[in-house]
Amino acid sequence: MPSRFAASLTLAAMSLGYGVVQLDVTIVNTALNAIGISLGGGVTELQWVVSAYTIVFAAFILTAGALGDRIGAKRVFMAGFAIFTAASVGCALAPNATVLILARCIQGLAAAILVPNSLALLSHAYTEEKARGRAVGIWAAGASLALTAGPFVGGALISLVGWRSIFLVNLPIGLAGLYLAWRFADETTRTPEREIDLPGQIAAIVALGSLAGAIIEAGSFGWNDSLVITGFLVFAAFAALFVWREARAAQPMLPLTLFRSRMFALTSLIGLLVNVAIYGLIFVLSLYFQQINGLSVFMTGLAFVPMMGAVLPVNLIAPRLAERIGAPATIAAGALLSAGGCLAMLGIEASTGYWSICLQLIALSTGLGLLVPPLTSTLLGSVEKSRSGVAAGVLNATRQTGSVLGVALFGSLVGRSGAFMSGLHASLGISAGVLIAAAAAVWWGGGPAVTDRKG
């Protein structure tokens, strides 16, 4: 067992890894207008700049967790951090939108490697349940802070240096994270017999990519377009193939038996629903502030500062609140608070002043900060430690799939000519609905099965 000092610096390294992944989710949203002006393209191309990252992230994260189980989470985590840092340089140097999208795909691959293995290393460093829950709270706090700081940091960097600088900020973070992981993290137990499920991996990539592509392109070509319909059909076929493969594979990338644990299934579902709402809205609101309200890049970043200030303290409080009232109640409260923020913004118009929606934005992010730590800790606690890498991969795969769907769907709603505000209203309504559904699912589906370990 590592010393407390080593465990703390391991936590710092893992927080940097998850933090840089989350930073690049939202920092790019602030740069979308500048990227569009510099490299060309409309809302559809900008959706691909965002979604290329999250599609690859979601599609590869399960294999990355299994790879960590097979050869050791530490070495896989460090490889992911090195790839992420190099890909960030590629993004900064991209001469056109196509190269930028390709570099974002590589970033997404590295992000898929970083996240599940950071959780596996945390679970290895903190073996006691209460200590692990608090460590996950800190890990999630750093990531949530990076998530909400992204627009502000991006706005400042773009105003001072230009949009390419938002990717170069990852270099010092990557070097620091690599050093701390190399120096202080203990390697996890390896299971060399763990195989990589390539057929399942290919099916997952095709299914998720075709689904996202169909939704994104529907905003340009319409939902009745033959290519869009073909995309949905390809998704249905490969999703069915993926489930068929995973049910029969000797060592599947997604062990379906994990879902026999009620809390594992619930937390995975909730992770997807929450990210549809939150990440989709961050994308749309960034465009709203700049394209509709006419705010500068820097002022758009400032508009997200109240969200940034709310998340960190709530992340730190959430594990202790979960200890008092239970994880299901805490997760449900967070989802309902975020839903309330969405509903309170339904009256937003093109002329709405920022301060009229400030409290709603704070409610939105506070709810997210409240539910993520107990959601993550509960899922990890619902499976055996030997499967923590795969379990962490499932949670993050479902969350990133939610991000892909949220950006694709909400982007298609606001991307239609002259339909931005009606699309924004629809996005807020959908977000509120899925968040309320998430709260209902965990409230009625949770209970004594929190400690169930059937995975």
Secondary structure as a PSIPRED ss2 file (coil, helix, strand):
# PSIPRED VFORMAT (PSIPRED V4.0)

   1 M C   1.000  0.000  0.000
   2 P C   1.000  0.000  0.000
   3 S C   1.000  0.000  0.000
   4 R H   0.000  1.000  0.000
   5 F H   0.000  1.000  0.000
   6 A H   0.000  1.000  0.000
   7 A H   0.000  1.000  0.000
   8 S H   0.000  1.000  0.000
   9 L H   0.000  1.000  0.000
  10 T H   0.000  1.000  0.000
  11 L H   0.000  1.000  0.000
  12 A H   0.000  1.000  0.000
  13 A H   0.000  1.000  0.000
  14 M H   0.000  1.000  0.000
  15 S H   0.000  1.000  0.000
  16 L H   0.000  1.000  0.000
  17 G H   0.000  1.000  0.000
  18 Y H   0.000  1.000  0.000
  19 G H   0.000  1.000  0.000
  20 V H   0.000  1.000  0.000
  21 V H   0.000  1.000  0.000
  22 Q H   0.000  1.000  0.000
  23 L H   0.000  1.000  0.000
  24 D H   0.000  1.000  0.000
  25 V H   0.000  1.000  0.000
  26 T H   0.000  1.000  0.000
  27 I H   0.000  1.000  0.000
  28 V H   0.000  1.000  0.000
  29 N H   0.000  1.000  0.000
  30 T H   0.000  1.000  0.000
  31 A H   0.000  1.000  0.000
  32 L H   0.000  1.000  0.000
  33 N H   0.000  1.000  0.000
  34 A H   0.000  1.000  0.000
  35 I H   0.000  1.000  0.000
  36 G H   0.000  1.000  0.000
  37 I H   0.000  1.000  0.000
  38 S H   0.000  1.000  0.000
  39 L H   0.000  1.000  0.000
  40 G C   1.000  0.000  0.000
  41 G C   1.000  0.000  0.000
  42 G C   1.000  0.000  0.000
  43 V H   0.000  1.000  0.000
  44 T H   0.000  1.000  0.000
  45 E H   0.000  1.000  0.000
  46 L H   0.000  1.000  0.000
  47 Q H   0.000  1.000  0.000
  48 W H   0.000  1.000  0.000
  49 V H   0.000  1.000  0.000
  50 V H   0.000  1.000  0.000
  51 S H   0.000  1.000  0.000
  52 A H   0.000  1.000  0.000
  53 Y H   0.000  1.000  0.000
  54 T H   0.000  1.000  0.000
  55 I H   0.000  1.000  0.000
  56 V H   0.000  1.000  0.000
  57 F H   0.000  1.000  0.000
  58 A H   0.000  1.000  0.000
  59 A H   0.000  1.000  0.000
  60 F H   0.000  1.000  0.000
  61 I H   0.000  1.000  0.000
  62 L H   0.000  1.000  0.000
  63 T H   0.000  1.000  0.000
  64 A H   0.000  1.000  0.000
  65 G H   0.000  1.000  0.000
  66 A H   0.000  1.000  0.000
  67 L H   0.000  1.000  0.000
  68 G H   0.000  1.000  0.000
  69 D H   0.000  1.000  0.000
  70 R H   0.000  1.000  0.000
  71 I H   0.000  1.000  0.000
  72 G C   1.000  0.000  0.000
  73 A H   0.000  1.000  0.000
  74 K H   0.000  1.000  0.000
  75 R H   0.000  1.000  0.000
  76 V H   0.000  1.000  0.000
  77 F H   0.000  1.000  0.000
  78 M H   0.000  1.000  0.000
  79 A H   0.000  1.000  0.000
  80 G H   0.000  1.000  0.000
  81 F H   0.000  1.000  0.000
  82 A H   0.000  1.000  0.000
  83 I H   0.000  1.000  0.000
  84 F H   0.000  1.000  0.000
  85 T H   0.000  1.000  0.000
  86 A H   0.000  1.000  0.000
  87 A H   0.000  1.000  0.000
  88 S H   0.000  1.000  0.000
  89 V H   0.000  1.000  0.000
  90 G H   0.000  1.000  0.000
  91 C H   0.000  1.000  0.000
  92 A H   0.000  1.000  0.000
  93 L C   1.000  0.000  0.000
  94 A C   1.000  0.000  0.000
  95 P C   1.000  0.000  0.000
  96 N C   1.000  0.000  0.000
  97 A H   0.000  1.000  0.000
  98 T H   0.000  1.000  0.000
  99 V H   0.000  1.000  0.000
 100 L H   0.000  1.000  0.000
 101 I H   0.000  1.000  0.000
 102 L H   0.000  1.000  0.000
 103 A H   0.000  1.000  0.000
 104 R H   0.000  1.000  0.000
 105 C H   0.000  1.000  0.000
 106 I H   0.000  1.000  0.000
 107 Q H   0.000  1.000  0.000
 108 G H   0.000  1.000  0.000
 109 L H   0.000  1.000  0.000
 110 A H   0.000  1.000  0.000
 111 A H   0.000  1.000  0.000
 112 A H   0.000  1.000  0.000
 113 I H   0.000  1.000  0.000
 114 L H   0.000  1.000  0.000
 115 V H   0.000  1.000  0.000
 116 P H   0.000  1.000  0.000
 117 N H   0.000  1.000  0.000
 118 S H   0.000  1.000  0.000
 119 L H   0.000  1.000  0.000
 120 A H   0.000  1.000  0.000
 121 L H   0.000  1.000  0.000
 122 L H   0.000  1.000  0.000
 123 S H   0.000  1.000  0.000
 124 H H   0.000  1.000  0.000
 125 A H   0.000  1.000  0.000
 126 Y C   1.000  0.000  0.000
 127 T C   1.000  0.000  0.000
 128 E C   1.000  0.000  0.000
 129 E H   0.000  1.000  0.000
 130 K H   0.000  1.000  0.000
 131 A H   0.000  1.000  0.000
 132 R H   0.000  1.000  0.000
 133 G H   0.000  1.000  0.000
 134 R H   0.000  1.000  0.000
 135 A H   0.000  1.000  0.000
 136 V H   0.000  1.000  0.000
 137 G H   0.000  1.000  0.000
 138 I H   0.000  1.000  0.000
 139 W H   0.000  1.000  0.000
 140 A H   0.000  1.000  0.000
 141 A H   0.000  1.000  0.000
 142 G H   0.000  1.000  0.000
 143 A H   0.000  1.000  0.000
 144 S H   0.000  1.000  0.000
 145 L H   0.000  1.000  0.000
 146 A H   0.000  1.000  0.000
 147 L H   0.000  1.000  0.000
 148 T H   0.000  1.000  0.000
 149 A H   0.000  1.000  0.000
 150 G H   0.000  1.000  0.000
 151 P H   0.000  1.000  0.000
 152 F H   0.000  1.000  0.000
 153 V H   0.000  1.000  0.000
 154 G H   0.000  1.000  0.000
 155 G H   0.000  1.000  0.000
 156 A H   0.000  1.000  0.000
 157 L H   0.000  1.000  0.000
 158 I H   0.000  1.000  0.000
 159 S H   0.000  1.000  0.000
 160 L H   0.000  1.000  0.000
 161 V C   1.000  0.000  0.000
 162 G C   1.000  0.000  0.000
 163 W C   1.000  0.000  0.000
 164 R C   1.000  0.000  0.000
 165 S H   0.000  1.000  0.000
 166 I H   0.000  1.000  0.000
 167 F H   0.000  1.000  0.000
 168 L H   0.000  1.000  0.000
 169 V C   1.000  0.000  0.000
 170 N H   0.000  1.000  0.000
 171 L H   0.000  1.000  0.000
 172 P H   0.000  1.000  0.000
 173 I H   0.000  1.000  0.000
 174 G H   0.000  1.000  0.000
 175 L H   0.000  1.000  0.000
 176 A H   0.000  1.000  0.000
 177 G H   0.000  1.000  0.000
 178 L H   0.000  1.000  0.000
 179 Y H   0.000  1.000  0.000
 180 L H   0.000  1.000  0.000
 181 A H   0.000  1.000  0.000
 182 W H   0.000  1.000  0.000
 183 R H   0.000  1.000  0.000
 184 F H   0.000  1.000  0.000
 185 A C   1.000  0.000  0.000
 186 D C   1.000  0.000  0.000
 187 E C   1.000  0.000  0.000
 188 T C   1.000  0.000  0.000
 189 T C   1.000  0.000  0.000
 190 R C   1.000  0.000  0.000
 191 T C   1.000  0.000  0.000
 192 P C   1.000  0.000  0.000
 193 E C   1.000  0.000  0.000
 194 R C   1.000  0.000  0.000
 195 E C   1.000  0.000  0.000
 196 I C   1.000  0.000  0.000
 197 D C   1.000  0.000  0.000
 198 L H   0.000  1.000  0.000
 199 P H   0.000  1.000  0.000
 200 G H   0.000  1.000  0.000
 201 Q H   0.000  1.000  0.000
 202 I H   0.000  1.000  0.000
 203 A H   0.000  1.000  0.000
 204 A H   0.000  1.000  0.000
 205 I H   0.000  1.000  0.000
 206 V H   0.000  1.000  0.000
 207 A H   0.000  1.000  0.000
 208 L H   0.000  1.000  0.000
 209 G H   0.000  1.000  0.000
 210 S H   0.000  1.000  0.000
 211 L H   0.000  1.000  0.000
 212 A H   0.000  1.000  0.000
 213 G H   0.000  1.000  0.000
 214 A H   0.000  1.000  0.000
 215 I H   0.000  1.000  0.000
 216 I H   0.000  1.000  0.000
 217 E H   0.000  1.000  0.000
 218 A H   0.000  1.000  0.000
 219 G H   0.000  1.000  0.000
 220 S H   0.000  1.000  0.000
 221 F H   0.000  1.000  0.000
 222 G C   1.000  0.000  0.000
 223 W C   1.000  0.000  0.000
 224 N C   1.000  0.000  0.000
 225 D C   1.000  0.000  0.000
 226 S H   0.000  1.000  0.000
 227 L H   0.000  1.000  0.000
 228 V H   0.000  1.000  0.000
 229 I H   0.000  1.000  0.000
 230 T H   0.000  1.000  0.000
 231 G H   0.000  1.000  0.000
 232 F H   0.000  1.000  0.000
 233 L H   0.000  1.000  0.000
 234 V H   0.000  1.000  0.000
 235 F H   0.000  1.000  0.000
 236 A H   0.000  1.000  0.000
 237 A H   0.000  1.000  0.000
 238 F H   0.000  1.000  0.000
 239 A H   0.000  1.000  0.000
 240 A H   0.000  1.000  0.000
 241 L H   0.000  1.000  0.000
 242 F H   0.000  1.000  0.000
 243 V H   0.000  1.000  0.000
 244 W H   0.000  1.000  0.000
 245 R H   0.000  1.000  0.000
 246 E H   0.000  1.000  0.000
 247 A H   0.000  1.000  0.000
 248 R H   0.000  1.000  0.000
 249 A C   1.000  0.000  0.000
 250 A C   1.000  0.000  0.000
 251 Q C   1.000  0.000  0.000
 252 P C   1.000  0.000  0.000
 253 M C   1.000  0.000  0.000
 254 L C   1.000  0.000  0.000
 255 P C   1.000  0.000  0.000
 256 L H   0.000  1.000  0.000
 257 T H   0.000  1.000  0.000
 258 L H   0.000  1.000  0.000
 259 F H   0.000  1.000  0.000
 260 R H   0.000  1.000  0.000
 261 S C   1.000  0.000  0.000
 262 R H   0.000  1.000  0.000
 263 M H   0.000  1.000  0.000
 264 F H   0.000  1.000  0.000
 265 A H   0.000  1.000  0.000
 266 L H   0.000  1.000  0.000
 267 T H   0.000  1.000  0.000
 268 S H   0.000  1.000  0.000
 269 L H   0.000  1.000  0.000
 270 I H   0.000  1.000  0.000
 271 G H   0.000  1.000  0.000
 272 L H   0.000  1.000  0.000
 273 L H   0.000  1.000  0.000
 274 V H   0.000  1.000  0.000
 275 N H   0.000  1.000  0.000
 276 V H   0.000  1.000  0.000
 277 A H   0.000  1.000  0.000
 278 I H   0.000  1.000  0.000
 279 Y H   0.000  1.000  0.000
 280 G H   0.000  1.000  0.000
 281 L H   0.000  1.000  0.000
 282 I H   0.000  1.000  0.000
 283 F H   0.000  1.000  0.000
 284 V H   0.000  1.000  0.000
 285 L H   0.000  1.000  0.000
 286 S H   0.000  1.000  0.000
 287 L H   0.000  1.000  0.000
 288 Y H   0.000  1.000  0.000
 289 F H   0.000  1.000  0.000
 290 Q H   0.000  1.000  0.000
 291 Q H   0.000  1.000  0.000
 292 I H   0.000  1.000  0.000
 293 N C   1.000  0.000  0.000
 294 G C   1.000  0.000  0.000
 295 L C   1.000  0.000  0.000
 296 S C   1.000  0.000  0.000
 297 V H   0.000  1.000  0.000
 298 F H   0.000  1.000  0.000
 299 M H   0.000  1.000  0.000
 300 T H   0.000  1.000  0.000
 301 G H   0.000  1.000  0.000
 302 L H   0.000  1.000  0.000
 303 A H   0.000  1.000  0.000
 304 F C   1.000  0.000  0.000
 305 V H   0.000  1.000  0.000
 306 P H   0.000  1.000  0.000
 307 M H   0.000  1.000  0.000
 308 M H   0.000  1.000  0.000
 309 G H   0.000  1.000  0.000
 310 A H   0.000  1.000  0.000
 311 V H   0.000  1.000  0.000
 312 L H   0.000  1.000  0.000
 313 P H   0.000  1.000  0.000
 314 V H   0.000  1.000  0.000
 315 N H   0.000  1.000  0.000
 316 L H   0.000  1.000  0.000
 317 I H   0.000  1.000  0.000
 318 A H   0.000  1.000  0.000
 319 P H   0.000  1.000  0.000
 320 R H   0.000  1.000  0.000
 321 L H   0.000  1.000  0.000
 322 A H   0.000  1.000  0.000
 323 E H   0.000  1.000  0.000
 324 R H   0.000  1.000  0.000
 325 I H   0.000  1.000  0.000
 326 G C   1.000  0.000  0.000
 327 A H   0.000  1.000  0.000
 328 P H   0.000  1.000  0.000
 329 A H   0.000  1.000  0.000
 330 T H   0.000  1.000  0.000
 331 I H   0.000  1.000  0.000
 332 A H   0.000  1.000  0.000
 333 A H   0.000  1.000  0.000
 334 G H   0.000  1.000  0.000
 335 A H   0.000  1.000  0.000
 336 L H   0.000  1.000  0.000
 337 L H   0.000  1.000  0.000
 338 S H   0.000  1.000  0.000
 339 A H   0.000  1.000  0.000
 340 G H   0.000  1.000  0.000
 341 G H   0.000  1.000  0.000
 342 C H   0.000  1.000  0.000
 343 L H   0.000  1.000  0.000
 344 A H   0.000  1.000  0.000
 345 M C   1.000  0.000  0.000
 346 L C   1.000  0.000  0.000
 347 G C   1.000  0.000  0.000
 348 I C   1.000  0.000  0.000
 349 E C   1.000  0.000  0.000
 350 A C   1.000  0.000  0.000
 351 S C   1.000  0.000  0.000
 352 T C   1.000  0.000  0.000
 353 G C   1.000  0.000  0.000
 354 Y H   0.000  1.000  0.000
 355 W H   0.000  1.000  0.000
 356 S H   0.000  1.000  0.000
 357 I C   1.000  0.000  0.000
 358 C H   0.000  1.000  0.000
 359 L H   0.000  1.000  0.000
 360 Q H   0.000  1.000  0.000
 361 L H   0.000  1.000  0.000
 362 I H   0.000  1.000  0.000
 363 A H   0.000  1.000  0.000
 364 L H   0.000  1.000  0.000
 365 S H   0.000  1.000  0.000
 366 T H   0.000  1.000  0.000
 367 G H   0.000  1.000  0.000
 368 L H   0.000  1.000  0.000
 369 G H   0.000  1.000  0.000
 370 L H   0.000  1.000  0.000
 371 L H   0.000  1.000  0.000
 372 V H   0.000  1.000  0.000
 373 P H   0.000  1.000  0.000
 374 P H   0.000  1.000  0.000
 375 L H   0.000  1.000  0.000
 376 T H   0.000  1.000  0.000
 377 S H   0.000  1.000  0.000
 378 T H   0.000  1.000  0.000
 379 L H   0.000  1.000  0.000
 380 L H   0.000  1.000  0.000
 381 G H   0.000  1.000  0.000
 382 S C   1.000  0.000  0.000
 383 V C   1.000  0.000  0.000
 384 E C   1.000  0.000  0.000
 385 K H   0.000  1.000  0.000
 386 S H   0.000  1.000  0.000
 387 R H   0.000  1.000  0.000
 388 S H   0.000  1.000  0.000
 389 G H   0.000  1.000  0.000
 390 V H   0.000  1.000  0.000
 391 A H   0.000  1.000  0.000
 392 A H   0.000  1.000  0.000
 393 G H   0.000  1.000  0.000
 394 V H   0.000  1.000  0.000
 395 L H   0.000  1.000  0.000
 396 N H   0.000  1.000  0.000
 397 A H   0.000  1.000  0.000
 398 T H   0.000  1.000  0.000
 399 R H   0.000  1.000  0.000
 400 Q H   0.000  1.000  0.000
 401 T H   0.000  1.000  0.000
 402 G H   0.000  1.000  0.000
 403 S H   0.000  1.000  0.000
 404 V H   0.000  1.000  0.000
 405 L H   0.000  1.000  0.000
 406 G H   0.000  1.000  0.000
 407 V H   0.000  1.000  0.000
 408 A H   0.000  1.000  0.000
 409 L H   0.000  1.000  0.000
 410 F H   0.000  1.000  0.000
 411 G H   0.000  1.000  0.000
 412 S H   0.000  1.000  0.000
 413 L H   0.000  1.000  0.000
 414 V H   0.000  1.000  0.000
 415 G C   1.000  0.000  0.000
 416 R C   1.000  0.000  0.000
 417 S C   1.000  0.000  0.000
 418 G C   1.000  0.000  0.000
 419 A C   1.000  0.000  0.000
 420 F H   0.000  1.000  0.000
 421 M H   0.000  1.000  0.000
 422 S H   0.000  1.000  0.000
 423 G H   0.000  1.000  0.000
 424 L H   0.000  1.000  0.000
 425 H H   0.000  1.000  0.000
 426 A H   0.000  1.000  0.000
 427 S H   0.000  1.000  0.000
 428 L H   0.000  1.000  0.000
 429 G H   0.000  1.000  0.000
 430 I H   0.000  1.000  0.000
 431 S H   0.000  1.000  0.000
 432 A H   0.000  1.000  0.000
 433 G H   0.000  1.000  0.000
 434 V H   0.000  1.000  0.000
 435 L H   0.000  1.000  0.000
 436 I H   0.000  1.000  0.000
 437 A H   0.000  1.000  0.000
 438 A H   0.000  1.000  0.000
 439 A H   0.000  1.000  0.000
 440 A H   0.000  1.000  0.000
 441 A H   0.000  1.000  0.000
 442 V H   0.000  1.000  0.000
 443 W H   0.000  1.000  0.000
 444 W H   0.000  1.000  0.000
 445 G H   0.000  1.000  0.000
 446 G C   1.000  0.000  0.000
 447 G C   1.000  0.000  0.000
 448 P H   0.000  1.000  0.000
 449 A H   0.000  1.000  0.000
 450 V H   0.000  1.000  0.000
 451 T H   0.000  1.000  0.000
 452 D C   1.000  0.000  0.000
 453 R C   1.000  0.000  0.000
 454 K C   1.000  0.000  0.000
 455 G C   1.000  0.000  0.000
